[in-house]
Amino acid sequence: MNPIMTATDWVADTEHSTAAFRVGHFARHVHGEAPVMAGLLTLAPDGRPVTATGVIDLAAIDTGHARRDRDLRKPRLLDLDRHPRMTFTAEDITAEDGRWRVAGVASARGRTVPLIFTVDAFDVTDTTVTVTATTVLDRTQLGLRAPSLLIGRWIDITVRVVLRPALQVG
């Protein structure tokens, strides 16, 4: 086992971690990003992930289009003045087909919905663990109201988090 994997708690290096999304918009897709504000991964002594949490700063969302970003702040969409963050808490982490399946709950806009991430990459170096995970979110579960022609129902989310041993960060 890699010696770095003996650490138990890993925290997100927020300078190097992002959440990206893609959603249908008319006949195209809109891409955007939001920074990861916080994250924690706890590993069992055998290196298996046992808990994970994360926070995304939706108030800093960037789609590359200032007007669209302002529109996303409105109450009928993300309602960012009242709910600037999205959180995720893993409830079950299992190995499946050579990858990790992370089932948990996401909270945004004052609502909590089930969400399942698939860990597509789990890269270990001498000082970091980088996790890349994907999911698909049904925006209607969060109460985002807009015609599906304007904003597609399904949002593809990719989170890339660089983690460091908790002792290195603090």
N, C-alpha and C positions, 0 to 999 in steps of 0.2 A: 504494500500500500504506500502511496505517496505520503511522505511525512507531513505535508501540509494538511492532508485529510484527517489528521488526528485532532485538529481543532474542532470544537463542538459548535460554537456560535460564529456565524458569519454575518457581517453587515454590509449593506449596499454601499458601494463607492458611488455616491450620487453624481459626481462629476463625469462619470463614465457610463452611466446607466440611463436608458431611455425606454419609453413606451411609444410604439408607432402604431398607426391605425390606417385602415383603408376602408372606404365605404362608397357604395354606388351613389352617383349624382348624375341625373339624366342618363345619358348613354355612356358616361365615363366613370372614372373613379377619382375620389379625392383622397389624398394622402396627407397625413399630419403626424405630429409628434407632441409629446408632453414629457416633462422631466419626471424621473423617479425621485421622490422626496426622501423615501426611507424604505428599508427592506431588511428582513432578518431571515436567515436560514439556519436551522439547527440540524446537525447531523448526529446520528447514533455513532457509537464507537467503531462500528464496522464501515462507516462512511455513507450509510444509507440516510437520505433526507427524511426527517420525521415531522418537522413543522416549518411553515413558511408564511410570512406576512409581507405586505408591501403597500406603499402609498404613492399614488400618482398625483402630481400637481396639475389638475385640469385647468386651473386658472391661468396657467402659462401655455396653454395649447397653441400650437402654431401649424396652420395649414398652408402657409405661404401666401395667404390672401387676407389682408387686414379686415376688410368688411365681413368676410365669412367668420373670422375669429370673433369679431364683435357680436355677430348674430348668434353664435354658439353660446354666448354669455346669457342670452335672454331666458326668462322663466319657462317658456314653452320648449326650450331645448335643454341645455345643460344646467341652466339656472346657477351660474357660477358665483354670483354674489352671495347666494345662500349656501351653496354646496361646492366649494372650490376644489375638493379632493375626491379621489376614488380610492377605496381601500380594498384589499383582498386578504382573506384569511383562509389558509388551507385547512381542510378538515380531514382529508384522506390522501396520502401519497403512496402510490403503488407502482411497482415495475410492471410494464406491459409491453410486450413485443420489443424488448431491448431499449425502451424509452420509459421515462417517468410520466405517470398520469397524476395530475394534481387537481383534485376536486375540492372545491371550497365555496365561499360566498364572497361576492363583490358588493360593495355599497357605494352608491352615487345618487345624487339628486334626492336624498332622503329615503331611498329604497334599497332593499337588499335582495339580491338574486343569486341563484346557483350558477356557478361557472366552472368549467373544466379546462385546465390548461394541459397541453402536451409539451413536455420538455424535449425540444428538438436537438439541443446541443448542451452538453455539460462538460466544459473544457477546464482542465486543471493545469495550472502552471506552478512554479515554486512559491508564488506569493498570492495568487488569486484563483477564484473559481468563477467562470463566466457561464451564466445560465441564459439560454435563449428558449423562450416558451411562447406558444401560440394558442389562441382560442378564437372562437366566434361568439360575439355577443348579440343577442336580439335586443335592439334599442327600445322596442315597445315595452319590454319588461321593466325598463327604467322610467317609463312614462314620457319618453321623447316623442312629441307629437309633431308630425309633419307628413305630408303625402309621400308615399314611397317612391314616387317619381323624382321628388326633390332630394330626399335622403333615403337611401336603401335601408331596408329593415335590418340587414345583417352587417355587423361591423367586424372586420378581421383585425385582430390585435396581436402584435408581436412585442413582447417585452424582452429586452436584453439587459441583464443586470450583472455587473461586475461586483463580486463579493470578496471581501478581505476578512481574515480572522479578526474577531472582535477586539482582541488585544492589540492588534496593529493600528486600529482606527482611533480608539479612545485615548 
